[in-house]
Amino acid sequence: MSAQPQSYAGKVAFISGGANGIGRATALAFAEAGASVAVVDIADDEVADVVKEIEAAGGTALGVHCDVSKSEDIKAALDKTIEAFGGLDIAFNNAGVEQPMIPLVEIEEDAFDRLVAIDLRGVYLAMKYQIPLMKQRGGGCIVNTSSGAGVVGIKGQAAYVAVKHAVVGISKSVALEAIGDNIRVNALCPGVIATPMILDRVSGGTEEGRKQMEGHEPIGRLGKPEEIAAAVLYMCSDLAAFMVGHAMVVDGGQTAGLPE
């Protein structure tokens, strides 16, 4: 059964980190709901696969190579989107990287800088150039991917927690700046989701590692990328028209309270 809250026919959606995981699921969901979708990532082969999947299902998509930490890449990706589809209505700024589970004193400076460049600077650059394009359309919706780590502290994740808290903060502030132009900005805070980032890297790619990750979720399982995609579509829909500057947590209860 489809989870889309409304049709997005005639809308244009820009999805960064769209090659796999949450981004891929969201690109597919928007396309299924009728939007023209720009699938944006540095993983060109996987982007091409997502575009093919969308087109095979009768949807419309464009694959765009983009390093979100580079302003020239962001501007070029948006230019290609406008050239292909004529405007921009929706942006899901989802591209991001993680850190290993280590104390702050063991994080190398270049690793910290990489987290800031992709997870935070990427969101800043995206909104900087997306908002003027949405103003030309008379409004739009932006959802920035934070994390459950954007609303709580996590031992061994200080750098990641810092940038994800910053994503919530920049989203709330820009929401106040943009709402006068009918542009709604919100942040999404997923819990532990069954994506390549979690299954292959954070968990070490082992069954033991997966079970350990599942142990962080009171619901007793990892989230599905499609469940997060459904939340993004809701946030960009008319049903969420009064949602402005909100950090929406979808995490199976992970941040609901102290662990037992």
For each residue, the residues with C-beta under 8 A, 3 or more apart:
1:
2: 32 33
3: 29 226 229 230 233
4: 7 8 29 32 33 230 233
5: 233 234 237 239
6: 33 237 238 239
7: 4 33 34
8: 4 11 13 30 33 34 35 90 233 236
9: 33 34 35
10: 34
11: 8 30 34 35 36 89 90
12: 35 36 37 38 81 85 86 87 88 89 90
13: 8 27 30 35 36 37 38 89 90 91 92 236
14: 38 40 77 78 81 88 90 91 92 130
15: 18 23 26 27 30 37 38 39 40 91 92 94
16: 23 40 41 66 68 92 93 94 95 122 126
17: 21 22 23 40 41 68 94 95 96 145
18: 15 23 24 26 27 37 38 39 40 41 47 50 94
19: 23 24 39 41 42 43 46 47 49 50
20: 23 24 43 46 195 196
21: 17 24 25 193 195 196 197 225
22: 17 25 26 94 145 190 193 195 225 228 229
23: 15 16 17 18 19 20 26 27 39 41 92 94 95
24: 18 19 20 21 27 28 39 46 50 225
25: 21 22 28 29 224 225 226 228 229
26: 15 18 22 23 29 30 92 94 225 228 229 232 233
27: 13 15 18 23 24 30 31 37 39 50 54 61
28: 24 25 31 32 50 53 54 57 229
29: 3 4 25 26 32 33 226 229 230 232 233
30: 8 11 13 15 26 27 33 35 37 90 233
31: 27 28 34 35 36 37 54 57 59 60 61
32: 2 4 28 29 57 59
33: 2 4 6 7 8 9 29 30 233
34: 7 8 9 10 11 31
35: 8 9 11 12 13 30 31 60 89 90
36: 11 12 13 31 60 61 62 84 85
37: 12 13 15 18 27 30 31 54 59 60 61 62
38: 12 13 14 15 18 61 62 64 77 80 81 84 85
39: 15 18 19 23 24 27 47 50 51 54 61 62 63 64
40: 14 15 16 17 18 47 64 66 68 77 95
41: 16 17 18 19 23 44 46 47 64 65 66 95
42: 19 65 66 67
43: 19 20 46 47
44: 41 47 48 63 65
45: 48 49
46: 19 20 24 41 43 49 50
47: 18 19 39 40 41 43 44 50 51 63 64 65
48: 44 45 51 52 63
49: 19 45 46 52 53
50: 18 19 24 27 28 39 46 47 53 54 61 63
51: 39 47 48 54 55 61 62 63
52: 48 49 55 56
53: 28 49 50 56 57
54: 27 28 31 37 39 50 51 57 59 60 61
55: 51 52 58 59 60 61
56: 52 53
57: 28 31 32 53 54
58: 55
59: 31 32 37 54 55
60: 31 35 36 37 54 55 85
61: 27 31 36 37 38 39 50 51 54 55
62: 36 37 38 39 51 80 81 84 85
63: 39 44 47 48 50 51
64: 38 39 40 41 47 77 80 81
65: 41 42 44 47 73 77
66: 16 40 41 42 73 74 76 77
67: 42 70 73
68: 16 17 40 73 74 93 95 118 121 122 123 125 126
69: 73 117 118 121 122 125
70: 67 73 74 125
71: 74 75 125 128 129
72: 75 76
73: 65 66 67 68 69 70 76 77
74: 66 68 70 71 77 78 122 125 126 129
75: 71 72 78 79 129
76: 66 72 73 79 80
77: 14 38 40 64 65 66 73 74 80 81
78: 14 74 75 81 82 88 129 130 133
79: 75 76 82 83
80: 38 62 64 76 77 83 84
81: 12 14 38 62 64 77 78 84 85 88
82: 78 79 85 86 87 88 133
83: 79 80
84: 36 38 62 80 81
85: 12 36 38 60 62 81 82 88
86: 12 82
87: 12 82 133 136 137
88: 12 14 78 81 82 85 91 130 133 134 137 140
89: 11 12 13 35 134 137 140 141
90: 8 11 12 13 14 30 35 140 141 142 143 236
91: 13 14 15 88 126 127 130 134 140 141 142 143
92: 13 14 15 16 23 26 142 143 145 232 236
93: 16 68 122 123 126 127 130 142 143 144 145
94: 15 16 17 18 22 23 26 144 145
95: 16 17 23 40 41 68 118 122 145
96: 17 118 119 122 145
97: 114 115 118 119 197
98: 160 197 201 202
99: 102 107 111 115 157 159 160
100:
101: 156 157 202
102: 99 106 107 156
103: 106 107 156 158
104: 107 158 159
105:
106: 102 103
107: 99 102 103 104 111 112 158 159
108: 111 112
109: 112 113
110: 113 114
111: 99 107 108 114 115 159
112: 107 108 109 115 116 159
113: 109 110 116 117
114: 97 110 111 117 118
115: 97 99 111 112 118 119 120 159 160 163
116: 112 113 119 120 121 163
117: 69 113 114 120 121 122
118: 68 69 95 96 97 114 115 121 122
119: 96 97 115 116 122 123 160 163 164 167
120: 115 116 117 123 124 163 166 167 170
121: 68 69 116 117 118 124 125
122: 16 68 69 74 93 95 96 117 118 119 125 126
123: 68 93 119 120 126 127 144 167 170 171
124: 120 121 127 128 170
125: 68 69 70 71 74 121 122 128 129
126: 16 68 74 91 93 122 123 129 130 144
127: 91 93 123 124 130 131 142 144 170 174 185
128: 71 124 125 131
129: 71 74 75 78 125 126 132 133
130: 14 78 88 91 93 126 127 133 134 140 142
131: 127 128 134 135 142 174 178 181 183
132: 129 135 136
133: 78 82 87 88 129 130 136 137 140
134: 88 89 91 130 131 137 139 140 142 181 183
135: 131 132 138 139 181 183
136: 87 132 133
137: 87 88 89 133 134 140
138: 135 182
139: 134 135 181 182 183 184
140: 88 89 90 91 130 133 134 137 182 183 184
141: 89 90 91 183 184 185 186 235 236
142: 90 91 92 93 127 130 131 134 171 174 178 183 184 185 186
143: 90 91 92 93 185 186 187 188 232 235 236
144: 93 94 123 126 127 167 170 171 185 186 187 188
145: 17 22 92 93 94 95 96 167 187 188 190
146: 149 150 151 164 165 167 168 171 187 188 189 247
147: 150 160 164 167 189 190
148: 151 152 189 190 191 192 249 251 254 255
149: 146 152 154 157 160 161 164 165
150: 146 147 161 164 165 167 168 187 189 247
151: 146 148 165 168 189 247 249 255
152: 148 149 161 255
153: 161
154: 149 157 160 161
155:
156: 101 102 103
157: 99 101 149 154 160 161
158: 103 104 107 161 162
159: 99 104 107 111 112 115 162 163
160: 98 99 115 119 147 149 154 157 163 164
161: 149 150 152 153 154 157 158 164 165
162: 158 159 165 166
163: 115 116 119 120 159 160 166 167
164: 119 146 147 149 150 160 161 167 168 189
165: 146 149 150 151 161 162 168 169
166: 120 162 163 169 170
167: 119 120 123 144 145 146 147 150 163 164 170 171 187
168: 146 150 151 164 165 171 172 187 189 247
169: 165 166 172 173
170: 120 123 124 127 144 166 167 173 174
171: 123 142 144 146 167 168 174 175 185 186 187 245 247
172: 168 169 175 176 187 245 247
173: 169 170 176 177
174: 127 131 142 170 171 177 178 185
175: 171 172 178 179 184 185 186 244 245
176: 172 173 179 245
177: 173 174 180
178: 131 142 174 175 181 183 184 185
179: 175 176 182 183 184 185 244 245
180: 177
181: 131 134 135 139 178
182: 138 139 140 179
183: 131 134 135 139 140 141 142 178 179
184: 139 140 141 142 175 178 179 240 241 243 244
185: 127 141 142 143 144 171 174 175 178 179 244 245
186: 141 142 143 144 171 175 235 240 243 244 245 246 247 248
187: 143 144 145 146 150 167 168 171 172 246 247 248
188: 143 144 145 146 228 231 232 235 247 248 250
189: 146 147 148 150 151 164 168 247 248 249 250 251 255
190: 22 145 147 148 193 223 228 250 251
191: 148 216 217 223 249 250 251 252 253 254 255
192: 148 198 213 214 216 217 222 223 251 252 254
193: 21 22 190 198 222 223 224 225 227 228
194: 198 199 222 223 224 225
195: 20 21 22 198 199 225
196: 20 21 199 200 201
197: 21 97 98 200 201 202
198: 192 193 194 195 201 202 203 213 222
199: 194 195 196 203 205 210
200: 196 197 203 205
201: 98 196 197 198 204 205
202: 98 101 197 198 209 213
203: 198 199 200 206 209 210 212 213
204: 201 208 209
205: 199 200 201 209
206: 203 209 210
207: 210 211
208: 204 211 212
209: 202 203 204 205 206 212 213
210: 199 203 206 207 213 214 222
211: 207 208 214 215
212: 203 208 209 215 216
213: 192 198 202 203 209 210 216 217 222
214: 192 210 211 217 220 221 222
215: 211 212
216: 191 192 212 213 254
217: 191 192 213 214 220 221 222 223 251 252 253 254
218: 252 253 254 256
219: 252 253
220: 214 217
221: 214 217 252
222: 192 193 194 198 210 213 214 217
223: 190 191 192 193 194 217 227 228 250 251 252
224: 25 193 194 227 228
225: 21 22 24 25 26 193 194 195 228 229
226: 3 25 29 229 230
227: 193 223 224 230 231 250
228: 22 25 26 188 190 193 223 224 225 231 232 250
229: 3 22 25 26 28 29 225 226 232 233
230: 3 4 29 226 227 233 234
231: 188 227 228 234 235 248 250
232: 26 29 92 143 188 228 229 235 236
233: 3 4 5 8 26 29 30 33 229 230 236 237
234: 5 230 231 237 239 240
235: 141 143 186 188 231 232 240 243 248
236: 8 13 90 92 141 143 232 233 240
237: 5 6 233 234 240
238: 6 241
239: 5 6 234
240: 184 186 234 235 236 237 243
241: 184 238
242:
243: 184 186 235 240 246 248
244: 175 179 184 185 186
245: 171 172 175 176 179 185 186
246: 186 187 243
247: 146 150 151 168 171 172 186 187 188 189
248: 186 187 188 189 231 235 243
249: 148 151 189 191 255
250: 188 189 190 191 223 227 228 231
251: 148 189 190 191 192 217 223 254 255
252: 191 192 217 218 219 221 223
253: 191 217 218 219 256
254: 148 191 192 216 217 218 251
255: 148 151 152 189 191 249 251
256: 218 253
257:
258:
259:
260:
